[in-house]
Amino acid sequence: MKKIIAFAGSTSSTSINKQLVIYTASLLQNVETKILDLNDYPLPVFSVDLEKNGFPIEVSMFLDQLKKADGFIVSLAEHNGNVTAAFKNLLDWTSRMELKMFFEKPMLLMSTCNGARAAKLAFEYGQMRFPRHGANIVSTFSLPEFKDNFSDGKVVNEVLNDELKEAINSFQNSL
Ligand SMILES: Cc1cc2nc3c(=O)[nH]c(=O)nc-3n(C[C@H](O)[C@H](O)[C@H](O)COP(=O)(O)O)c2cc1C
């Protein structure tokens, strides 16, 4: 059975991106899905000086999870027009151990926020940058106005839910 690693680019205990990831993962069929939490990979702010002392174990723990996957579901939270500092820091550390950390495997890239732009800038960062790290972005989905469009663990706007299901189908077909 194919193995999917899914995570949100957030450390919030109430992360809306994680809620979207959990819902999306629940719609996949015939795959084994593991949802990661960035809080399980706490890291000091990257510096080349710290790196000289060696890599924290959390970097290889995160990379090991990525290595084992056949595909990825990632939803990016937006802070001040970019991905969160916690996620960027994890990306920076991991990229020093393995630049192509997504190993040319398929990715469903998502984002959400409570605004109408659906965390577009964080999403665009991922869309532009992740291919350089080996991500094969095969489908995408952005959920605007999370508070109106998501309830009880589900996307409740039918049009958007259909769009998400299409993105999931493309992702599944690429595995
Ligand atoms: C420091 C900070 C900066 C933020 N900047 C933005 C922003 O630039 N654009 C946006 O749409 N939302 C912004 N937000 C709101 C976040 O999108 C919101 O907190 C969302 O819940 C984050 O996703 P998460 O719940 O998955 O962590 C910001 C929130 C914080 C705490």
The ligand as an SDF file (V2000), in Angstrom:
LIG
                    3D

 31 33  0  0  0  0  0  0  0  0999 V2000
    2.1350   36.5500   13.1200 C   0  0  0  0  0  0  0  0  0  0  0  0
    0.9700   36.3030   12.2210 C   0  0  0  0  0  0  0  0  0  0  0  0
    0.9510   36.8030   10.9480 C   0  0  0  0  0  0  0  0  0  0  0  0
   -0.1100   36.5520   10.0900 C   0  0  0  0  0  0  0  0  0  0  0  0
   -0.0420   37.0010    8.8020 N   0  0  0  0  0  0  0  0  0  0  0  0
   -1.0120   36.6660    7.9370 C   0  0  0  0  0  0  0  0  0  0  0  0
   -0.8910   36.9940    6.5630 C   0  0  0  0  0  0  0  0  0  0  0  0
    0.0580   37.5770    6.1140 O   0  0  0  0  0  0  0  0  0  0  0  0
   -1.8870   36.6200    5.7270 N   0  0  0  0  0  0  0  0  0  0  0  0
   -2.9840   35.9160    6.1710 C   0  0  0  0  0  0  0  0  0  0  0  0
   -3.8390   35.5870    5.3710 O   0  0  0  0  0  0  0  0  0  0  0  0
   -3.1210   35.5910    7.4640 N   0  0  0  0  0  0  0  0  0  0  0  0
   -2.1640   35.9340    8.3600 C   0  0  0  0  0  0  0  0  0  0  0  0
   -2.2620   35.5690    9.6810 N   0  0  0  0  0  0  0  0  0  0  0  0
   -3.4370   34.8150   10.1100 C   0  0  0  0  0  0  0  0  0  0  0  0
   -3.1850   33.3330    9.8860 C   0  0  0  0  0  0  0  0  0  0  0  0
   -3.4840   33.0170    8.5440 O   0  0  0  0  0  0  0  0  0  0  0  0
   -4.0480   32.5260   10.8470 C   0  0  0  0  0  0  0  0  0  0  0  0
   -3.5000   32.6830   12.1330 O   0  0  0  0  0  0  0  0  0  0  0  0
   -4.1580   31.0710   10.4650 C   0  0  0  0  0  0  0  0  0  0  0  0
   -4.9710   30.4200   11.4370 O   0  0  0  0  0  0  0  0  0  0  0  0
   -2.7840   30.4180   10.3900 C   0  0  0  0  0  0  0  0  0  0  0  0
   -2.9090   29.0810    9.9730 O   0  0  0  0  0  0  0  0  0  0  0  0
   -2.8150   27.8850   11.0320 P   0  0  0  0  0  0  0  0  0  0  0  0
   -4.0430   27.9810   11.9030 O   0  0  0  0  0  0  0  0  0  0  0  0
   -2.7930   26.6640   10.1820 O   0  0  0  0  0  0  0  0  0  0  0  0
   -1.5620   28.0840   11.8220 O   0  0  0  0  0  0  0  0  0  0  0  0
   -1.2230   35.8160   10.5560 C   0  0  0  0  0  0  0  0  0  0  0  0
   -1.2150   35.3210   11.8700 C   0  0  0  0  0  0  0  0  0  0  0  0
   -0.1410   35.5470   12.6810 C   0  0  0  0  0  0  0  0  0  0  0  0
   -0.1410   34.9720   14.0960 C   0  0  0  0  0  0  0  0  0  0  0  0
  1  2  1  0
  2  3  1  0
  2 30  2  0
  3  4  2  0
  4  5  1  0
  4 28  1  0
  5  6  2  0
  6  7  1  0
  6 13  1  0
  7  8  2  0
  7  9  1  0
  9 10  1  0
 10 11  2  0
 10 12  1  0
 12 13  2  0
 13 14  1  0
 14 15  1  0
 14 28  1  0
 15 16  1  0
 16 17  1  0
 16 18  1  0
 18 19  1  0
 18 20  1  0
 20 21  1  0
 20 22  1  0
 22 23  1  0
 23 24  1  0
 24 25  2  0
 24 26  1  0
 24 27  1  0
 28 29  2  0
 29 30  1  0
 30 31  1  0
M  END
$$$$
